[in-house]
Amino acid sequence: MVEKILFIIFAVLTVAGAIGTITRKNMIHGLLLLVFTFLNVAAIFFLTQAYFVAMIQILVYAGAIMVLFVFVLMFLNLRSFQQEKQTHRQRWIALVLSVLVLVEFVAVLYGVTKAKYGFSLASVQGGYSPDQIAAAGGNNQVFAKALFNDMLLPFEVASVVLLVAMVGAIIMVKKEKHGQMATRQWEPGAEPALDVAEEEV
Amino acid sequence: MNDAIAQLIFLIIKAALMSILVVTLVAFIIYFERKFAGFFQGRVGPTYLGPAGAFQSFGDIFKLLSKEDIIPAEADKRVFKLAPYVMFIPAFLVMAVLPFGPVGGTPNLFGYRFDYVIANFDSGLVLLLAMGGIAVYGVVLAGWSSNNKFSLLGGLRAGAQMISYELAMGFAVVGVMVMAGSMNMVKIVEGQSGNFWDWYWAPQLVGGIIFFIASLAELNRTPFDLAEAEQELVAGYLTEYSGMRWGLFMFAEYVNLVVVSGIVSTLYFGGWHAPFTVLDFIPGPVWLLIKIMIMVFIYMWVRWTIFRYRYNQLMSMGWKVLLPLSIANLAVTAIVIAIVG
């Protein structure tokens, strides 16, 4: 009962945060609301006793990735963003795509519950019952077993994809640096014009 | 009264006690810091308010409370007001997983079991890293929302520094996790039962030193206080803050100091365990508090002894020295544990 009430609170806050994210004109405010959304998702994970996933949700999404977003936005001039006209050309495509994603979610959920419990959409359960988790020695043990034994191949593939993306990002940055070398203001060997510097002081 | 209600009441008591403990500790730690700073620099420190200046912190709090609250006209007001709390709350949340004494077992208080920890769950160790990640926002947002060059530079510096050192910190902590075989703070302390040479500081010496250095950077204290390097940036991200908002930042900094000292004591110095098993009759919270105070003193000692690093030195130390070392430490620990068992 308590869990259900808490779930409803956090779910409403999550959706509210998500709506706020896409409606704010100030990008930093939007980002902060996205962080708020992630924190609420972490709270929902916490309610399902998936403590590790909840912590990783905060650590990776709210803590690491969003900080980088905030960093990038801080370097940009936000005022010019706010004055720009927003484009709405993609909205029909976006609408169609989001409806498709929603249909997919419902279909998958429906399929899972139908296969397991007949035609009910409530209380989908994972591969482990609470007794099995207790026997294995805790949530983390079960999680590690699933990740490093049962699902090792997909996990490794995902890791390699991330690594490739990282290496690619570094190479792109390096290329730009080779393209434009820093230009010298004066001839090699000659002193820079001192009188200019002194005047500034 | 059934057990669930008793535990709920205990929980409220524990949370209240923890907050009171931290707040009073912080008030006196600020006084100690000023006294020690004076001692290290050949001065006397505060002397006027109370015996030997002991009530100086309370005087400061009243001064800050009575000051005018100034918000710059061009600041992003909502974010400006939010930032101190973003810094403040994660520090307190970490206190929830710090065990102050034995957990589980026979009833010990009015026929109910009183556990000396607020939240005993697996992944407690990850919580402290996650909260470190959230605390970065406090600094970065404070720097950005002030709409001031110095603030922005300070915020960016602090953010980059905290993210860099978080990695080394995380890898150093994994060494402890592998040794204890758990991410639960209580089990980590239980794994260190025995005399002081059984604690994890001995097998995890490298990891412990890395954790200590990284925690200095996370705390933004000298030698890593580039975010508020006053010679270059006025006061860094704190430049535009005044009155109690500034006080909240300072307060959060010292709460963080207590919390990090508690974490170091828990991970590497046996938590609530006595240094000799003979001394086990003295309750666990006393030992943990003693250890926290010793760690706090060491942090102050470092702060008032070592010079500030240059920014590129700081970054290259984080990425080129601490991170590889911490990964090597983890690899060696894992191999030894796999062979020895």
Boltz contact constraints between the chains, C-beta under 6 A:
constraints:
  - contact:
      token1: [A, 51]
      token2: [B, 121]
      max_distance: 6.0
  - contact:
      token1: [A, 51]
      token2: [B, 122]
      max_distance: 6.0
  - contact:
      token1: [A, 51]
      token2: [B, 123]
      max_distance: 6.0
  - contact:
      token1: [A, 52]
      token2: [B, 123]
      max_distance: 6.0
  - contact:
      token1: [A, 55]
      token2: [B, 123]
      max_distance: 6.0
  - contact:
      token1: [A, 55]
      token2: [B, 126]
      max_distance: 6.0
  - contact:
      token1: [A, 55]
      token2: [B, 127]
      max_distance: 6.0
  - contact:
      token1: [A, 55]
      token2: [B, 130]
      max_distance: 6.0
  - contact:
      token1: [A, 58]
      token2: [B, 130]
      max_distance: 6.0
  - contact:
      token1: [A, 59]
      token2: [B, 129]
      max_distance: 6.0
  - contact:
      token1: [A, 59]
      token2: [B, 130]
      max_distance: 6.0
  - contact:
      token1: [A, 59]
      token2: [B, 133]
      max_distance: 6.0
  - contact:
      token1: [A, 63]
      token2: [B, 130]
      max_distance: 6.0
  - contact:
      token1: [A, 63]
      token2: [B, 133]
      max_distance: 6.0
  - contact:
      token1: [A, 67]
      token2: [B, 136]
      max_distance: 6.0
  - contact:
      token1: [A, 70]
      token2: [B, 140]
      max_distance: 6.0
  - contact:
      token1: [A, 74]
      token2: [B, 144]
      max_distance: 6.0
  - contact:
      token1: [A, 138]
      token2: [B, 122]
      max_distance: 6.0
  - contact:
      token1: [A, 139]
      token2: [B, 122]
      max_distance: 6.0
  - contact:
      token1: [A, 140]
      token2: [B, 122]
      max_distance: 6.0
  - contact:
      token1: [A, 140]
      token2: [B, 183]
      max_distance: 6.0
